[in-house]
Amino acid sequence: MSADIVLIIYLLIILAGFFLDQILDFLNFRYLKKELHPLLHGIYDEEKYKKQQNYKQDNYRIGLLSSIFSLTIMLVMLLAGGFRWVDNIAFNISNHYIFYSLIFFGIIGIGMDIISTPFDIYDTFVIEKRYGFNRTTIRTYIFDKIKSWIIGAIIGGGLLSLIIYIYTLTPEYFWLLAWAVITIFSVFMNMFYSTLIVPLFNKQKPLEEGNLKNAIMNFASNAKFKIDNIYVIDGSKRSSKANAYFSGLGPKKRVVLYDTLIEEMETEEIVAVLAHEIGHYKKKHIISNLIMSVSLTGLSLFLLGLFLQYDVFALALGVEQASFHAGLIAFGIIFSPLSTITGLLANIISRKHEFEADNFAKNNYNANALISSLKKLTSHNLGNLTPHPAYVFVHYSHPPLLERLKNLSY
């Protein structure tokens, strides 16, 4: 197979993915006007529902422009020698096999981030501000960006360096050793992300003594779920949107409540949200998701190991010589259809898990409180009440609100 044929395959895959995404986005956009089911009545008043519709329309338009721009950049990189240009710059700076790759990915990563920043700024400081969500200052935005680059360079660069070293050491068993490294890293991050990474961006403080903490601890005790730490995170520093999550594994579990969630909801509703999250733990979803993720990573690395044996895939990018980093970019393009399929399967499983967690909260706490919390979260975050079924099937990791309300109501 020649490099020209491989290039055509790349273009077909990229264009097919782009048009599939645009068709789904358009269908979802058109579905905004669909008549509401009776269970959805009362979530928005007329004025706020119009605001929600406008919010989704604005997001659709900026998303379309961003996607077209990203597609254009990718086509330029493939057809106008963009990858070769970056590859030559990286090689001229350092021809050491590890630094060569790190510089290449650094230029690509920072370059794409800078190029996409105008869209992100418009989304954050125009759209999100227009609808009352954005609370991020310019200073916070800039420091978040710098910290993200530094963390990416340290963690991503370190992990990538080790993987490249493993590949040069033993190409035959590369996938197996790299799989072990990434698995250990994934488990470590699951356990310590909230204590190591989150504090770099947000402040977390223990939940104060009072009715809310007592209600959470009482339910956790009744559900035989050990909670040592309940923290409040200053989510309002960046957005008025509300959220809550669990992090960690085993004894490192941590409950994190956004301050905006506490402001928005009653005690029973917050406990219902946490009952849902506890349901994920009780149903072993956290472990099963981690196993699935690790398994897919192993499959991906095995295929990557086979893929890197053929230089033609890297050369089809237009680079002058095959390399690990060029092969990894090429693999990302070729693997994207399979990644879409595995993503579909992961979303199907995730939606099933969400129903199971809802049922746990329904059977062990209070269905009406969870219904009320879901409605409030949707209303507060201007959530879409009428997503298109095809869009849901491809993109949603959670069931649509209507399906969750039906499940909790009957």
Secondary structure, DSSP 4 states (H G I P E B T S, - for coil): --HHHHHHHHHHHHHHHHHHHHHHHHHHHHGGGSPPPGGGTTSS-HHHHHHHHHHHHHHHHHHHHHHHHHHHHHHHHHHSSHHHHHHHHHHHH--SHHHHHHHHHHHHHHHHHHHHHHHHHHIIIIIHHHTT-B---HHHHHHHHHHHHHHIIIIIHHHHHHHHHHHHH-TTTHHHHHHHHHHHHHHHHHHHHHHHTGGGT--EEEPPSSHHHHHHHHHHHHTT-----EEEE-GGGTBS---EEEE-SGGG-EEEEEHHHHHHS-HHHHHHHHHHHHHHHHTTHHHHHHHHHHHHHHHHHHHHHHHTT-HHHHHTTT-SS--HHHHHHHHHHHHHHHHHHHHHHHHHHHHHHHHHHHHHHIIIIIHHHHHHHHHHHHHHTT--SS--HHHHHHH-SS--HHHHHHHHH-
